[in-house]
Amino acid sequence: MELDLLLAAGPLAVALWLRPWRLVGPAGPPWIWLAWCALMPLLWGTDRYVGMSVVQPLSGAVMLLMMTGWPLAMLALVPVTLLTWAMAGLDAAEALHRLVWLGQMPATIALLLGAAVRRWLPNQLFVYILGRGFAATALSCVLSGALSMALHGATPGLDPDEQMIGRWLAAWGDAFLVGMLVAIFVAFRPHWLATYSDRLYLGPPPDEPPPR
């Protein structure tokens, strides 16, 4: 628990220092951000709700990152953790573990992968959707799950290989979900995605024709 506490404190301290709430307009955050935060406790506690430890929970943190940006996502993960703690009947150590390894770590790895995509790949729409929405989600969830198992071991009663396969499958479930939602949002509600810009991925608008 001490390691998870240290890992959780760093991103939260940085997020508080950045004060990302200043970027939220007077009308408050879009309702879809709040709806996604309300859904995430259901994703995080899947194994407890169905009573099968072999079922690996989904993360949803990368979608939160895509919508809100990294600093706000780190802060929003705290109430998500508290709701999961209460709804899934977790103890404090397990709730903290899920904050770090289902929330902070996948989102942070996805942030780094997204920066690499922007640095080394062309700024095109399909690159944003497939690169950041799909591939970065899958890789970040797989890497986070593997790192968690390397540091903490497998869940008691589960074979490590069996659990890693479960996390691999859950990561692809996350990736398909995030990739699909990102594609829909880009098409119909791009302002819901803090990490997306029409000017960056579609280019500047054409000049208006001169008046006659």
C-alpha positions, 0 to 999 in steps of 0.5 A: 500500500505504501508504494501505491500511496507514493505513486498516487501522490505524485500525479495528484500533487502535479495536477493540483499545482497546475490548477486545471479547473481554471480552464473550465468555463463558468457553465461548468464541465460538459455533462458528458464528462460527469456522465463518464465519471459516473460510469467508471465505478461500474467499470472498475468494480466489474470483478466484484459485481459479478463475483469472479476475480478472473474477470478483469475490470476495464479502466476508462481512464484514457477516455477521461484523459481524452475528454478532460486533459491529464490534470483534470483527469487526475483530480476526477479519478479521486471521486471515481475511486471513492465511489468504487470503494463504496459500491464494490465493497473494497478495502482502502488498499484495494481502492488505492490500488485501482486508483493507481493501476486502473486510473493514473497509470493508464492515463499517464502512459497514454499521455506519453504515447499521445505526445509521441504520436503528435511528435512523430506521426502526421497530424491527421484525423485518422492518426488521432482516432487510431493512434491516440484513441485506439492504439494508445489505449490498448498499449497503456492498459497492457503496460499498466497491467503488466507493471502492476503484476510485476510490482504486486504479483497476481491476484491471490487465487489466480494464475499469473498467466491467466490474469495477464491474459485477462488484462490483455483482453480487457485492454482491447475492450478498453481500446475498442470502446475508447476508439469508437467514442473518440470517432463519434465525438470527433464527428459530432461533438469535438468540443467534448474532447480537450485533446482534439483541435480542428485547427491541428488535425483538419488545418486552418479554415479556408479564407472567406471569399471577398464580399461582392 
